[in-house]
Each structure stands twice: as C-alpha cells, then as structure tokens.
Amino acid sequence: MVRALGPVLPAAAVSSLPFTVFNTFLVQIAAAAGAGVAALGSLRGLGGLAALAVGVALAPLIDRVPKHLAAAGSLTLLGLSALLGASGDFFALAGFCLLVGAATAVLNPALSAAAADRFGDGPAAARAATLVSATQSLAAMLAAPVIALPALFWGWQGDLVAVTAIALLIAVFFLRREVDPVRSQKIGYLKTFRRLRDVPGALPLLAVAMLRTTAFMGYLSYLAAFCADRFHLQPAAFAIVWSVSGGAFFVGNLLAGRYTNTNGNPEKVLIGAIAAALAAMIAFYTTHSLPIAIAMMVVLGAGHAAAAACVVSLVVRRCGLLRGAALALNGAGMSLGVFAGAALGGLGLALGGYAGVAAALGGATALALVFAWRVRR
C-alpha cells in the first residue's frame, strides 16, 4: 500500500514542516522580525483561521478537480509560503501563517481522498486514508529534532528554504502523474452540503472530530505548565515525556487504522477510544504520581489517535463520492477545535485551576462520546 500511494505520503509529511519550523525557532524568528515572542506566536492563529475559512469554503470543490492537481497546487502554495516566511519580516511572517493554513486546508483532504480513491470504497480505501494521517502524526513527532540539526549550519531561514525546495519537488511529481478520474457527481455547491447532511452519521462524525480535537489540543496547550507545576519537570525531562506521548499518538493512529479496516468495527472502536480518553483525562489531572501521569498520557495520546483514525475511516466509507468534501469539513472542524481547546482550557484554568481544566476538557470529551453513540446508531 505504501508503494502504491507514491508521492502522497511524502506530501503528507512535508505539510507539517512549515509550522514545525515556526514553532521550534519562535524565539529566533521573533528576534529577526524585531517583535515579541507573544506577538509573533499569536500569528500562528492566523493559519488556523485561514484553514477553517478555506476548508469550509472549498469543501464542495475538492471532489470536482483531479486530486493530483489540487495537491500540486497546494504544495506549490505551501512552498512559496515558506519562502515568504524566510524573509523574516513581521508582515511577511503573517502572510506565511495565513497561506500555510490555506494551503494545508486543501492539501490534507486532497491527499486523504486521493489515497482512498486508489483503493475504491471498501476497507482498503479507509485504511489508505488513515495511513496518510498516521504519516502526518509521525512527521509532526520527528520533525523538530530532524530540522534542528541542519539549522546549526544554515539557520531557520535555511530550513524554510529547504521546505520550499522539497514541496516544489513533490508538486512536480504530482504533475507528472496521469490525470486521476474525478469521482464526484456534478452537483451544486450548496447541494453538496445538503447531500452530506443526509449521509448517515456524517454530522455526528464531524462533531466528534471537532470536540475530541478541542479536548486533546486543550490538554496539550497546558501540558508543559501542568507537568512543571505538579511534577517539577524541567524542559529537558518534559521533552522526553512529550516524545512518549507523541509516539503513543502515532502508534495508536497507525494500529487503529489497520485494525478497524481489516477485522474491526470502527464504530465500536470509536466509542471505546473516546471512553478511554475520558477516563485517562480524569485520572491524569487527579493523580500526583508521575509514572501514573505518564501512563495516562500514553492512553490519552493513543485514545485520541484511534478516535481520529476511526473518524477518517468512517468518513471515507460512508461519504462515497463526497469523501473529499467531508474530509475538508473534518479538517476545518479540527482547526476550530485547536482554538476552542486552548480557549476552553484557559477558561477552566482561570475558574478552577487544573481541576477546572479537567472539568472543561472532560466535558468536551464526554460530549464527543455522546455523538459517537449517535454515529453507531
């Protein structure tokens, strides 16, 4: 399957690189731009807003063009955005964040849909789509140390220029492919949304994706502060813990995608994964034992990864010719969840400390569990 997907998996990996460079070298980039770290860091939110807006606006159009052309165009925009960010100017960096968010809003669903299209409409198609998301999670976990070494020689600007070169090279590979068949029906723009509404379980699936992202990203937003306050972890020690959590997410995503699309029931796995994540969330914020906390972090990462894989699998299986549009809306909902998670976690922290964070994020997870039951029905 990996060989059959060709440039799809490398493109999925490179999609996570621009913001990884931005986050890893935020202090150095802020110094080059003559701006504060907080002001520059807030620009990252522009990418999420752009991804949300573009994902919703272009969702009905994803299935109307050959996927390899959509991927090539968004990779080209991604590469040019990285080159713009390498200038180090504050306003150029704002444009970089906006354009990267817009590019990935098209690139990610196009890659997932293209992977699924190569294997029809059965379990193999869903497994191919989840392999794309597993590759993205692996790239996100490994990218920071990988880009840090070459940056010793050419700086963060060199990393962004390298991202430009890689993205444009992969775009060329997509352009050299034979034209993919366009699998969607020629239906109206608004009618696409109505058709998706009528797909059994489609709306609850999108709600699950948004709510579980809200819970998970809210947890990640305050993870370093919680570990420092309760367990007195220094940055070096926390980096190891973070890697353990990231590894659990990758393994959970990969294995859930394989299991549910060979001999498993994705609806049942979805419910079990979210229930496990809810229990782990409560245990994580109530324990004062570091080993137990790390174990709960592993369960949280694996549970949310399995839930994400199940959502993608079910979207691909149920939405048929509208899978590209559904995957675009799924990505837009997850972008909304990133902002909602940070805001909800912050509200809980302000009102009730870490117990408030647990209540707020646990509530979002519990609501996701309710919608997961509706998906099964």
VEXLOZA-164471 format. One line per 10 residues: number of its first residue (from 1); for each residue z, x, y of C-alpha. Coordinates in nm, 3 decimals. Layout:
N
NUM = Z:X:Y  ...
//
This chain:
377
1 = 0.000:0.000:0.000  0.081:0.286:0.241  -0.263:0.438:0.186  -0.434:0.101:0.227  -0.275:0.044:0.567  -0.444:0.353:0.713  -0.355:0.415:1.080  -0.131:0.107:1.104  0.191:0.285:1.006  0.139:0.590:1.234
11 = 0.068:0.349:1.519  0.392:0.162:1.441  0.581:0.492:1.455  0.432:0.603:1.786  0.514:0.269:1.952  0.883:0.365:1.963  0.832:0.711:2.113  0.791:0.646:2.490  1.125:0.471:2.538  1.294:0.715:2.298
21 = 1.192:1.000:2.528  1.308:0.798:2.830  1.649:0.723:2.677  1.706:1.071:2.534  1.630:1.257:2.856  1.754:0.994:3.101  1.976:1.240:3.290  1.700:1.499:3.331  1.442:1.235:3.427  1.680:1.090:3.686
31 = 1.726:1.436:3.837  1.349:1.489:3.855  1.299:1.148:4.016  1.581:1.202:4.265  1.757:0.885:4.151  2.090:0.797:3.997  2.120:0.760:3.622  2.228:0.396:3.654  1.937:0.309:3.883  1.683:0.478:3.659
41 = 1.837:0.338:3.342  1.804:-0.013:3.479  1.426:0.035:3.486  1.434:0.012:3.105  1.498:-0.358:3.151  1.157:-0.396:3.315  0.999:-0.311:2.981  1.187:-0.590:2.809  1.091:-0.841:3.077  0.726:-0.735:3.051
51 = 0.738:-0.762:2.671  0.886:-1.111:2.696  0.631:-1.235:2.950  0.327:-1.076:2.787  0.437:-1.170:2.436  0.465:-1.539:2.524  0.154:-1.548:2.745  -0.077:-1.372:2.498  0.066:-1.511:2.173  -0.213:-1.769:2.124
61 = -0.476:-1.499:2.181  -0.353:-1.243:1.926  -0.538:-1.412:1.640  -0.862:-1.462:1.833  -0.970:-1.099:1.851  -1.007:-0.836:1.576  -0.667:-0.678:1.523  -0.802:-0.323:1.528  -0.942:-0.377:1.877  -0.612:-0.523:2.001
71 = -0.429:-0.224:1.851  -0.670:0.027:2.002  -0.643:-0.130:2.346  -0.264:-0.147:2.344  -0.238:0.211:2.212  -0.461:0.326:2.496  -0.238:0.148:2.748  0.069:0.298:2.580  -0.076:0.649:2.606  -0.175:0.611:2.970
81 = 0.169:0.468:3.048  0.333:0.779:2.900  0.108:0.997:3.114  0.210:0.798:3.421  0.577:0.847:3.338  0.530:1.223:3.302  0.472:1.246:3.679  0.848:1.199:3.731  0.808:0.978:4.039  1.055:0.688:4.055
91 = 0.791:0.421:4.117  0.564:0.574:3.854  0.854:0.552:3.608  0.898:0.186:3.698  0.530:0.133:3.618  0.577:0.330:3.298  0.855:0.095:3.180  0.656:-0.216:3.268  0.336:-0.100:3.100  0.505:0.029:2.785
101 = 0.678:-0.309:2.744  0.347:-0.491:2.793  0.163:-0.260:2.552  0.416:-0.295:2.272  0.422:-0.674:2.314  0.059:-0.673:2.195  0.069:-0.368:1.968  0.357:-0.467:1.740  0.237:-0.817:1.640  -0.121:-0.690:1.611
111 = -0.011:-0.416:1.370  0.204:-0.652:1.161  -0.070:-0.914:1.145  -0.335:-0.650:1.064  -0.120:-0.516:0.780  -0.068:-0.867:0.641  -0.436:-0.959:0.676  -0.537:-0.678:0.440  -0.342:-0.848:0.159  -0.423:-1.215:0.210
121 = -0.149:-1.479:0.235  0.086:-1.408:-0.056  0.397:-1.196:-0.102  0.198:-0.873:-0.074  0.093:-0.970:0.279  0.454:-1.031:0.379  0.561:-0.703:0.222  0.293:-0.516:0.419  0.418:-0.669:0.744  0.778:-0.573:0.666
131 = 0.663:-0.218:0.589  0.544:-0.196:0.949  0.887:-0.295:1.081  1.056:-0.052:0.839  0.837:0.228:0.972  0.936:0.140:1.328  1.307:0.147:1.241  1.267:0.484:1.066  1.081:0.625:1.365  1.350:0.499:1.603
141 = 1.618:0.669:1.391  1.439:1.005:1.357  1.257:1.023:1.691  1.546:1.156:1.903  1.604:1.479:1.706  1.231:1.523:1.646  1.141:1.512:2.016  1.440:1.723:2.122  1.312:2.045:1.961  0.967:2.065:2.127
151 = 1.128:1.962:2.456  1.303:2.300:2.452  0.962:2.457:2.508  0.777:2.209:2.728  1.042:1.972:2.865  1.050:1.594:2.862  0.719:1.582:3.051  0.556:1.768:2.763  0.694:1.511:2.520  0.536:1.229:2.717
161 = 0.203:1.411:2.736  0.220:1.464:2.359  0.283:1.089:2.315  -0.030:1.026:2.523  -0.239:1.253:2.300  -0.107:1.101:1.978  -0.151:0.741:2.096  -0.509:0.801:2.212  -0.596:0.982:1.888  -0.471:0.691:1.676
171 = -0.658:0.450:1.904  -0.981:0.636:1.821  -0.912:0.587:1.450  -0.877:0.213:1.506  -1.203:0.200:1.699  -1.386:0.374:1.415  -1.280:0.108:1.165  -1.510:-0.169:1.057  -1.467:-0.490:1.252  -1.188:-0.697:1.100
181 = -1.255:-1.065:1.038  -1.088:-1.294:1.287  -0.880:-1.521:1.063  -0.774:-1.786:1.313  -0.930:-2.119:1.386  -1.081:-2.169:1.729  -0.814:-2.393:1.873  -0.699:-2.441:2.229  -0.441:-2.223:2.400  -0.171:-2.490:2.425
191 = -0.265:-2.639:2.090  -0.165:-2.310:1.927  0.193:-2.366:2.040  0.181:-2.724:1.909  0.048:-2.608:1.573  0.327:-2.351:1.546  0.583:-2.619:1.626  0.457:-2.819:1.327  0.484:-2.527:1.080  0.790:-2.597:0.857
201 = 1.078:-2.378:0.967  0.882:-2.187:1.233  1.103:-2.279:1.527  1.431:-2.214:1.339  1.291:-1.877:1.229  1.220:-1.780:1.589  1.570:-1.896:1.685  1.720:-1.683:1.407  1.526:-1.378:1.529  1.644:-1.422:1.889
211 = 2.008:-1.497:1.803  2.054:-1.220:1.546  1.894:-0.972:1.789  2.136:-1.094:2.056  2.432:-1.026:1.826  2.309:-0.690:1.699  2.198:-0.548:2.033  2.517:-0.667:2.198  2.713:-0.483:1.930  2.505:-0.166:1.979
221 = 2.542:-0.183:2.358  2.919:-0.135:2.340  2.944:0.058:2.013  2.998:0.401:2.170  3.265:0.268:2.407  3.447:0.086:2.125  3.447:0.391:1.897  3.572:0.613:2.181  3.849:0.371:2.280  3.977:0.278:1.936
231 = 3.898:0.584:1.724  3.871:0.853:1.995  3.533:0.970:1.868  3.369:1.246:2.069  2.990:1.229:2.133  2.907:1.475:1.853  3.108:1.277:1.597  2.969:0.948:1.723  2.613:1.081:1.680  2.682:1.122:1.308
241 = 2.821:0.770:1.286  2.518:0.638:1.474  2.285:0.811:1.225  2.469:0.645:0.936  2.423:0.306:1.100  2.056:0.374:1.172  1.997:0.488:0.816  2.154:0.168:0.684  1.919:-0.037:0.903  1.611:0.144:0.772
251 = 1.715:0.119:0.408  1.811:-0.248:0.445  1.480:-0.334:0.609  1.275:-0.146:0.351  1.457:-0.276:0.042  1.479:-0.635:0.166  1.107:-0.638:0.242  1.031:-0.505:-0.107  1.277:-0.730:-0.293  1.202:-1.060:-0.121
261 = 0.828:-1.015:-0.170  0.838:-0.920:-0.537  1.106:-1.121:-0.715  1.336:-1.256:-0.446  1.378:-1.569:-0.236  1.360:-1.474:0.134  1.529:-1.796:0.245  1.838:-1.724:0.035  1.840:-1.355:0.127  1.819:-1.451:0.497
271 = 2.129:-1.670:0.469  2.319:-1.408:0.271  2.227:-1.126:0.508  2.339:-1.314:0.818  2.660:-1.429:0.648  2.736:-1.067:0.551  2.664:-0.953:0.906  2.900:-1.218:1.044  3.184:-1.113:0.813  3.123:-0.745:0.893
281 = 3.122:-0.817:1.268  3.467:-0.976:1.249  3.607:-0.702:1.025  3.463:-0.426:1.244  3.634:-0.543:1.562  3.967:-0.616:1.393  4.016:-0.301:1.186  4.197:0.011:1.305  4.076:0.222:1.013  3.779:0.447:1.086
291 = 3.649:0.451:0.723  3.655:0.071:0.713  3.484:0.055:1.053  3.207:0.286:0.931  3.165:0.077:0.615  3.134:-0.237:0.829  2.876:-0.060:1.050  2.670:0.005:0.737  2.698:-0.361:0.633  2.606:-0.474:0.985
301 = 2.301:-0.249:1.001  2.180:-0.341:0.652  2.251:-0.712:0.704  2.061:-0.737:1.029  1.776:-0.527:0.888  1.748:-0.754:0.584  1.752:-1.062:0.808  1.476:-0.913:1.025  1.265:-0.838:0.717  1.314:-1.193:0.587
311 = 1.209:-1.343:0.921  0.887:-1.140:0.924  0.817:-1.226:0.558  0.865:-1.598:0.616  0.658:-1.597:0.936  0.369:-1.431:0.753  0.396:-1.664:0.452  0.435:-1.991:0.641  0.221:-1.948:0.952  -0.106:-1.853:0.780
321 = -0.387:-1.832:1.033  -0.136:-1.843:1.319  0.071:-1.548:1.196  -0.033:-1.322:1.484  0.077:-1.576:1.744  0.405:-1.637:1.558  0.474:-1.264:1.532  0.409:-1.225:1.906  0.659:-1.502:1.984  0.903:-1.342:1.741
331 = 0.875:-1.015:1.934  0.920:-1.196:2.265  1.232:-1.369:2.135  1.373:-1.035:2.023  1.306:-0.891:2.369  1.503:-1.180:2.515  1.777:-1.108:2.261  1.810:-0.750:2.385  1.905:-0.871:2.733  2.110:-1.165:2.610
341 = 2.309:-0.938:2.377  2.408:-0.693:2.648  2.499:-0.977:2.885  2.691:-1.177:2.624  2.881:-0.871:2.502  2.967:-0.775:2.859  3.093:-1.125:2.931  3.310:-1.120:2.620  3.445:-0.776:2.710  3.533:-0.888:3.063
351 = 3.708:-1.205:2.948  3.885:-1.091:2.632  3.837:-0.722:2.566  3.690:-0.627:2.231  3.829:-0.944:2.077  3.614:-1.128:2.331  3.311:-0.920:2.230  3.374:-1.010:1.866  3.404:-1.380:1.952  3.090:-1.385:2.166
361 = 2.869:-1.191:1.928  3.021:-1.357:1.623  2.935:-1.692:1.780  2.572:-1.587:1.822  2.564:-1.472:1.458  2.720:-1.799:1.339  2.458:-1.996:1.531  2.186:-1.783:1.370  2.338:-1.875:1.033  2.307:-2.246:1.120
371 = 1.937:-2.203:1.199  1.891:-2.000:0.880  2.012:-2.302:0.682  1.754:-2.513:0.865  1.484:-2.264:0.762  1.582:-2.312:0.397  1.572:-2.690:0.427
//
